[in-house]
Amino acid sequence: EDHTGVLAEGPDVAQACFDKGKFQDCLFVRECTLQAAQHVHGHSLETAKILNQLAEVLEKLGEFDKATERATESLLMRKALIGPEDHPDIAESLHRIGTLLWFKGQYADALEKLEEA
């Protein structure tokens, strides 16, 4: 199965949907893009980026538990690929997790992640 079209066009289509507030459509496109990235790239920084973007859409839809799972997957993948040192991609994932924990009322955990970011 050829995934190059989804990987080439998916991010732009998803972002257009997101910008227009069409979050369900964005979710569908992001999930398709994630599947394609996992198939083509496996564990990669690109896959981690898509996971983090997927968490953002889920957050907009109020799916905080699912969003936290995806953001955590992104963080773990990024740490495995980049290492534990300071890096903007790791900070991005930590910030997303911290924000989600805040929305879930887990303020102490949220503050910890936001400070780590």
KABELWO-V674913 format. One record per helix or strand. SS is the DSSP state (2 for helix, 1 for strand). FROM is the first residue (numbers start at 1). TO is the last residue. If there is no record, write none. Layout:
BEGIN
SS:FROM:TO  SS:FROM:TO
END
This chain:
BEGIN
2:4:19  2:23:41  2:45:60  2:64:82  2:88:103  2:107:116
END
